[in-house]
Amino acid sequence: MGDSSDSVSIDIEMISLGGKECLVETSKGSISVFVCGDKEKPALITYSDVALNSMACFQGLFFCPEAASLLLHNFCIYHIEAPGHELGAATISADAPLLSVDDLADQVAEVLDLFGLKEVLCLGATAGAYILTLFAMKYKECVLGLILVSPLCRKPSWKEWLYNKVMLNLLYFYGMSGLLKECLLQRYFSKESRSDMHGAESDIVQSCRRLLDERQSSNVLRFLQAINERHDLTDGLKKLKCKTLIFVGEDSVFHSEALHMSTNMDKRSNAFIEVEACGSLVTEEDPYAMLIPLEFFLMGFGYHREPPPTSLSSQGSTLTSISSHWCIEPELLSPESLGVKLKPIKTRVALEV
């Protein structure tokens, strides 16, 4: 990725939530990285969706005991926040240049250089999935695999572009208003989570709504504007050889985007999982649906799950005895074999290394 020691440095480091939060200065501006785990372990980097930080976007997944025994047992997690999206973030100066999606991907590369990370696995949600996919295309030698949740890969449709423009205007004139939060919650969650038969929101939606109150609206505007001006990655998908696992909620507003991405990738290296009755943010709305597919996927890299005190299922408790080679048969990702409520519509897995 090159030597960026002149442009990248850690300005602030503090102990928080069992990890270290580092404010990193890059050539594209400052960015927050929350480091959790033993730095001697392989690296897993994450990138969140618009207006979310890692706590709001990934805590449902990482707080599952089974996920912790798989992910925290094998990796040091580097949660890379979009500029100005960390907890307690200050407003980015109006004089600071607006960053493009390419700038954000290059910023990820600089962060990896700083921490001395040569190869990483990536976990991204929606806009964050786009940034990490673009990063993987620009820095192929650094990315071993991609785990993408409701990913974006094309230019915005006219409908999405117009919807984003409405949100940008709301952010500019009214800040993090009630209407703006409703727009974002529709982006993240299914209708069922946002309103049950009695009209009540689920706990995860209520929690997300409170976290949105802490966002600096001008910082969110910057990230959303970059995503609304993104370019099409379709032509590069066939050339992306790293193993890829794609999750998408059945009710995600970006369902067609995720399906398009899987369809245009190498059929030997990607698997597509559709999660029933779920919106875009599968990591929060139904993280348990991700566990067994994640374990199969990571076994392809030689990782295994540390046996937890209680197992998710009889199948989950025996998964670590399966060969760690990337040679999973397609039927292993069927709903019956997974033992969770999934509805795969285009299931693809690698059949050779």
N, C-alpha and C positions, 0 to 999 in steps of 0.2 A: 504493500500500500504506500510505501515511500516513507521517508523520514520527515515527520511533521513536528519534531521537537521544538522548533523555533516558534511554532504557532499554537501549540497545545500545551496546557499546563493545568494542574489542579490548584485552584485558588482556595477553596474551602473544603474541609472534610469534617464531618461530625458523625457521632454515633447515634443511630436512630433506628427504632423498631427492630433491633437485633441485627442490623447491618450498618453499612457506612454509606452516607449520602455525600457524594462528591460533586462540587460545582466545577465544571471543567471549562476552561477557556479554549476555544478552537478558533481557527481562522474565519469561521462563519458566525462567531458569537459564542456566548456561554451556553452550556447545556448541563442539566443535572443527570447524574448517573447514580442509582441506588444499587449498591453491591451487597449481595447476600450470599454467604457461604464461604467455603475454603477456596482461596485463589489458586491453590495448587490443582484443583479439579478442572476438568474441561469447562468451557464457557458456553452458557446459553444466554443470548441477549434477547430482550423484549422491546417492543415499541407499541404504544397504545394508540387508540383511535382519537379523533378530534375531541377536545375538551375533557379528556380523561387522562389521569396519571396512572401509574402502574398499580397503585392501591385500588383504584376504582375499576380498573380494567381486568386485573388478573388475580385479585385476592380470592375470589371464589374457587378458582382452580388450585392455587398454591396452598390454600388453607384446608383442602381435602387431605386427610391423613394418607390416603393411598397415593395421591399425587406427590406429597412431600417425600414419601418413601421412595418414589421413583425419581423425581426431579432434583430435590435437594440432596438426595443420597449420591447422585451421579455428577451434579454440576455446581459450579459457582454461577449464580444468576446476576446478570448485569441489566437492570431495568433502565433503559435509556428513555428519558422523558423528552417529549417534543419541547422546543424552546418555550420557556415561560409556563410550562404545565405542571411543574413540581409543586408540592405542598408549600404554601407560604411564598410563592413566587412573586417577585416585584414586577411591575409593569415594564415591559420592554420599551426602551426609549423610542420615541417617534422618529428620531433621526437614524435609527438602525435600519439598514437595508432590509427589504422584504426578501425572504429566502424562497427559492424555488424547490420543487421536489428533488431536483438533482443536488442542490446545496445541502438539503437535509440528509440525503444518502451519503454524500461526501463527508458530512459531519460525523456520521456513524463510523466511517472508515478512520477518521482522525481519533475518535474515542478509542477504537480498537488499538490503534498505534500506541496511544498513551499507556494503555494497560498492558501492552506487550502481547496482545492476543493474535495469534496467527491463523487459527481456524475456530469457527464458532457454529453452533446451531442457532437458528433464529425463530422466535415466536412473535408474531405480529397480529394485530386485530384491525381489520378494515383499512383505514387510512395508514395505520402503522404497518399493516401487511403489505401495502403498496410500497412504502418506503423501504422495507426490508427486501422485497422482491427486486426493486430497482437497485438496491445495494448489491444484491447477489448477482445481478447482471453486470454491474460495473466492476465488481471485485470478486470474480468467480473463484479465485484461488482461496478465498477466505471462508467461504460458506460450505459447510458439509451438508446441511439440510435445512429445509424450511417447514415450519408448522404455521399455517395461515388460517385465520379465523375470519370468515366472511370477507375475503380479500377483494380489493379493487384492482383492476388491471388495464381497463380501457379509459379513454377520455370520457368525461361525464356525458351522459345522455342529455338531451335538451331538458328533460324533466328534472334530472338531478341537478343540472347546472342552474336552472331557475329556482329550484328549492334551496340550493346553497346560497344563491343571490339574496333570497328572502332572509335567510339566516344572517348573512353578512350585513344586510341593512339593519336588521334588528340589533345585532351586536354593536354596530356603529352608532346608532341613534339612541338605543335604550339599554345597552349593556346586557347582562345576564338576566333578562326579564322572564316572567312566567311563561309567555308564549314561546320564547326561544328555548327554554328548558323543555317544553312539551315537544318541540320539533326534534330536539336531540334525543329525548327518551323514545320517540317513535323510531329514530335511527337505530337505537341500541336493542330495544326489547320488543317482544311479541305483544299483541293486543291483550292476550290473556294475562300476562304479567302486569301490564299497565292498568288493567281493570278487570276484576273478577265479576262473578254474577251479582255481587252486591255493590259493585262500583268501587271497590277498594283496591289500592295498589299493593303489590307484593312488597316484602321487606327489602328486597334488593333494589327495586325501583325507588322506594322511599330513601334508601341510603344513597343511591346515585344522585337523586334530586338534591340532597343536602350537600353532597360533594361538589356539585355544579355551582352552588352558591359561592364556593371558595375560589373559583376560577377568575382570572383577570380577563375581562371580555376582549380587550385589545389584543392580548396574546393568543386567545382562541381565534380571533379574526384572522391573524397572520397565518396560522396553520391551515385554517379552512380555506383561505384564499389560495394558498399554495396547492392544496388538494384539488380545488375547483379548476385550477389551470394545469392539471397534470396531463401528461402525454400518454399515448397508447403504448403498452408494453407487449402487445400481442406478437409482433414479429420476433421478439427476443425469447419468447417462451419455449419454442422448440429447441433453442440452443442452451437452455438452462438445464444442466444435467444433474444437479444436486437432487437428492431424494426429497419429495415434497408431500406433505399430508395436509389436505384442505378440509376444514370443517365449515359448514354453513347451516344456519337455522332454516328450517322449512319456511318460516314466515319472515325471513330476512328481506329487507328492501333491496339487498345486494345479491340476492340468490342467483340471478342470471349472470352477474359478474363472476361469481365463484365458479359456476358451471362452465362459462366461456373459458375461464382460465384453465380448468382441468382438461377440457376438451382440446385445447391448443398446446398442451404440454406433452412431453414424451410419455407415451402410455406405459412404458416400462418403469417409470420412476415416480409416478404420482398416484395417490389414492384420494378419492373423494368421498366424504361422509356427510350425509344430510341428517340433521337432528330434528326429530319431530317436535311440533308445538314449541318452537323456539325462534327467537329473533336473531339479530346479528351477533350479539354479544354472548356467544355460547359459553365462554369462560365464566360468566357470572350467572347466566340463566339456567344452564344445565351442565355444570362442569363434570359431573359423574359420567355423562355420556362420552366424554373425551378420554377417559382413563385407559380403557383396554386398547382402543386404537393407538393411543400414544405409546403404550407399552410395546405393542407389536412393532411400531415404527422405530422406537429406540433400540429394540433388540437387533435391528438391522445394523446398528453401529456398535454392537457388543455391550450395550448397557442393560442392566437388569434392575428389578425392583427389590429393595430391601424388604424382607417379609415384615408386614406390619402386625401389631398385636391382634387385629381382627381383619379378615380378608373381605374384599368387596363381594366376592362370589367364589364358588368352588373352582370356577375356571380361572378367575383372577389369581387364586393362590397357587396355581400350578403353572402359570405362564412362564415363570423364570426357568423352568426346566426345558422349555422348547429351545431348539437350536437358535443361536444368535445370528445366523447368516441371513442376509436379505433375500429370502426365497419363500415368502409367505404366499400361500395359495389364495386365490380370490375368495373362496368360500369362507376363509377365516375372518373376513370382514363383513359377513352376512349378519343380519340381526340376531339369528338363532345362535350363532357362535359367539357373538359379542356379549350376549346376555344382558344387553341394555336396549332401551327403546330407541332404536335408530331406524332410519328409512333411507338406506343408500340408493341413489338412483343411477349413479355412474361410479362404480367402485373399481378402482385401478390400483394395482400394486406392482412393484418391481419383481420380475421373475429371474433377474440375473444381476450380478454386481456390476 
